[in-house]
Amino acid sequence: MSWLNRVRQSIPLIAKRETADVLWQKCPGCGQMVFLKEYEENLSVCPKCGHHGRIGAKVRFRQIFDDGSWQLMHAPQVALDPLKFRDSKRYTDRIKAARAQTGEPDALLNAEGRIKGQKAVVGVQDFAFMGGSMGLGVGAAFVTGVRAALRAQAPYIIFTAAGGARMQEGILSLMQMPKTTVAIAELRDAGLPYIVVLTDPTTGGVTASYAMLGDIQIAEPGALIGFAGQRVIENTIREKLPEGFQRAEYLLAHGMIDMVTPRHELRDTLASLIGYLAPAEAA
C-alpha cells in the first residue's frame, strides 16, 4: 500500500448530510445564509427577514394538523398524457421527472384530519411539481377533496401554489376551472366552509378559478398573487405598476383578500375559522 493510500484511508469520511452545503440554507428573500435546522424549526420562515419559503404538501400537513390525526388521501387516477404532447421533451418524461423529484403523483395532495380537535379536509399544491400547474390530476384531486369534505361534513381548506394551467394538457387543463368551481358550489349548497390560503406564488388559471372563490381568503406574507405577470400587464396598459403590486399586502390593502397571516399563526387562525363557520359536530 502506497503512502498516499494510507493517508487517504486515515482521513475520516464526512457524510453528505453533515457537509456545509446541507447545513446552511440561503434565504431567497434577504440572501443571508441561515442554519438549516434553525430554518426548518422556524417552519421554513427566515428568522432574519421573515421570508416565507415554499414547502411541500406533507410538510404543510404536519404543520397544520394535530399530531397523529391526519391521513393522506389516495390521488385519483387520470389520463397521463391525453394529448400526446411533446415540446423539447415528452410530457410523460416531464411527469416522471417531477414524480421522481417530489415523490408525489401530482401537484395537489389531500389529507383528512383534525385541526385543534376539529375535522377538516386540507388540499395542498406543491410548486415543486411542475410549478404546481393545474391539469387533469389537480382538478380531479380538488374534486376528491371536496367530496371527502362533503362526506365528513367538514370544511375544505386549500393551500394554493401554482404557475397556472398546465400547458401540456391544452384545453383540458382550462376545463378544470369550471370543474372546480362546480365542486365549490356543492360545498356551499351543503353549508360547508371553503377556505383558501394563498401561498407564493399563486397565478394564472388557478387564481382565475378556485383560488379566489373562498368564503375566507388568507395569504401568507409576501406571497405573489395574480393572473398575468407584472411585465405582461405593464406592456398591455403601458404604465408602471405600483411598488409591491400583486403581493399579499397590496391585495389586502385593496380589498382582494381578507387577511395576511404569518405561518406561525396559520394553525390557530384556521382552527378559529372552523369554529366560527363549520357546522357543530354531533355529540
N, C-alpha and C positions, 0 to 999 in steps of 0.2 A: 504494500500500500504506500503510495507516494505521500510526502509531507502535506501536499495540497489537499488530498482526500481526508487525511487525518484531521487537519484544521477545519475542513468543511463539516465533517461529521461531529466535531466537538461544539459547533455553534448550535444552540437550541433553536428549534423551529418555532415561529410565532404563528399561531392560527390566524387565518384571514380575518376572522371576526374581531381580532384584537388589534388590527392594524389601524393606522391613523385615518385611512380612507373611510372606515366604518365607524370609528369612534366619534367623528365630527360630522355635523350637518351644516351646509351653507344655507343661510336663510335667503329665500328669493326676494324678501322684502327689503331688508337692510344690508344684505351681503355679508353679514358677520358670521363667523364660524361659531356654532353652538354645539355643546356636548350632546351627542345623540341621545344618551339616556335621559338627560335633563329635558331635551326636546320632546321625547316620547311621553315622559311622565307629565309634561305640561300639555298633553292632548294634541301634540303636533302644532302647538302655537309658539312662536318665537318669544322667549322670555325678555328679549331686548326691545323689540319693536311691536310685538303683538300681532305679527303677520300670521294668518291662519293658513297652514299648509293643507294641501289636498291629501285626503285619506281614503282608503278603500272601504268597501261595504262592511266587511267583518269587523274591522277596527271600529267603525261607526256603531255597529250593533253593540259591541262590548261597552262603548261609552254611554249609550242611551238606555239600554235595557237593564233591569235588575239582574244581578249576578245569578247565572244558572236558570234564568226564567225563560230564555228565548230559544227558539228552534228555527233553523234555516228551512225555508220552503223550497221544494223542488222547482227548478226552472222549467217552463213549458217547452215542448219540442216544436220547432218551426222549420220551415224550409231553409236550408243552409245557404243556398245561392240561387234564388228564384230566377234571376235574370242572366245567369252565367256570365257575370260581369268580370271584365279584365281591364286594368289600366297598365301601369308599369309592372304590376303583379296581379295574379289571380286573386279574386275576392276570397276564395276559400283559403288561400295561403295567408292572407291578412288575418282572417279569423283564427286560424291555427296559431299564428304568432301571438295574437292578443290573448288567446286562451293559455298559451304556454307562459306568457309573461305574468299574467294576473292569477292564473289558476282558477278562473271563473268561466262559466259558459257564455255569458254575455254581459252587457254593460249595466243591467239592472238586476239586483237581487232583492228578495223579500224575506222577512223573518217575522215570526209571530211570538209575542211575549208580553211582559209587563213592564211598565214604567212607573216606578214608585207604587207598585201594587195594582196598577190599573192596566186593563187589557189594551193592547194596541197592535196593529199590523204596520210594519215600517218597511218602506222600499228605499233603496239607496242606489244611486247611479255612480259608477266609478269612471272618472275621466281617463284613467289609465287604460281602459278598454276601448280602443279606437275613438278616443276623445269623448267617451260617454254617448256616442251618437245613437240616435233613435231609429231603429229598424224594426223588423217583424218581431225579433226576440224581445226588445224593450217594450213594444206595445203589448205583446202577449203577457209579459211579466207584470206589467202595470195592471192589466185586467185581472190577472190571477190574484194580485194583492188586494184589489178592490173586492173581488168575490170572497176572499178569505175574511176580509173585514165585515162583509155582509153576514156571513155565516156566524162569525163570532160576536156580532153586534158591537163592534169596536171601531174606533176611528182609524182611518188610513192616513199615515204620515209619509210624505215623500221627500227625500233629500235629492235635489236636482244638481247635476253637474254634467253639462253637455255642450258640445260644439254645434249641435243642431241635428238635423235629419241625416241619416246615413246615405250618402250619395250613391253608393254601390247598389242600393235597392230601389233607386229611382222613385217612381210614383207610389210604390208600395210603402216606402218609408213615410211619405206625406199622408198616406191613408191612416197612419197611426194617430194623427192629430184628431180627426173626428172620432176615431175608435175610443181613445182615452177620454175624450170629452163626454161621450155617452156613458162611459163607466162612472165618471164623476156624478153625472145626473142620477144614476142609480143610487149612489151613496146619499145624495140629497133627498131623493124620494123616500129613503129609509130613515131619514132624520139622523144620519151619522156624520160626524165631522170629517172634513178633508183639510188637512193642514200641510202646507208647503214650507219647506226650509230650503231657501236658495243658497247654494254654495258656489264657490268660484271654480270655473265660470259657468254661467247658465245663459245660453244664447240660442239663436235660430228658431227652428220649428218647435223645440221644447218650450222656449219662452212664449211662443205664439199659441201654445195649447195648454197642457196640464200644469205647467209651472206658474201660470198667473191666474189660475182658477180656484185657488184655495179659499176656504172660509176665513182662514188666517194666513197671512203672508209674512214669514220670518226670513231674515237674511243674516248670514254671518258677516262680521265686519270686513269691509274692503272687497267683498265679492263683486266680480264683474257680472252684470246682469243686463241683457239687451237682446235685440233681434239682429239687426245688421251691425257690422263692425263700425267703429268710430270713423275710420278713414272713408268707408263707403258713404256714410251719412254726410260727412263734410264735402265730399266730391259731388254729392247729389244736390245739397242745398247751397253749396258754395259759401259756407260760413264756418267760422271757427267755433267749435263746441266749447261749452264751459269746462272749467277745471273739475275733474272728478266725475264727469258725465258718465253715466251707466254704472257707477259704483253704488254699493248698497246705501251709503249715507245720503247720496244725492237723491236716490229714489225715495228714501224715507222722507226727506225734506219736501219732496214734491208730491207726496200722497200716493205713490205707487205701491208701497208695501206698508205693513203695519208696525213692524219693529225690527231693529238690528240687535241681535243677541249674541254676545261672545260665547264661544264653545263651552266654556266652563259653566255657563248658566243655562245652556240649552235643555238639559235633562229636567231641571227644576221648572223651567218655563213650560215645557211640553206637558209635564205632569199637571201643572196648574190649569192649562188649557183643556186637557182631557177632563179634569174635574168639573170645569165650567160647562163644557159643551157636550160631552158624551152622555148617553142615557145611563142612568144608575143601574148597576149590576143587581140582579136578583139575589136576595139573601139566601 
